[in-house]
């Protein structure tokens, strides 16, 4: 569900990259999502979609550790 705001102050993908940089380039997906959710009104589905776009662009690498646990690694800065 989207909030009443039409635009975010910064793009979601940029916030994800910034948070990964702050965490040293590695984070679990749920920890990363909670940090992003504190700043933005974003659903987990939107978050996963942004991760997929970043991975397709070669900026991050997402490794599935368990069924519902992913490790997100920063490869390159955007």
C-alpha positions, 0 to 999 in steps of 0.5 A: 500500500502506498502512502499519501505521498506521491514521491519519496524524498530519495529513491528507494534503491538509493536508500538501500545502497546507502544503508548497505554502505553504512553497514559495511556492504553486507546485511540480512534482507529483514534487517535491511528492510526494517532500517528502510521501513523506519525511513519510508512507507514501503511494503516488503514486496516493494523492497524485494522488487527494488532489491531485484532491480539492484541485483539485475543492474549489478550493484548488489548480490542477493544470496538465499541462505534459507527459505525466507532469509537472504544475505544482501551484499553491495558489489558496486556503488551506484 
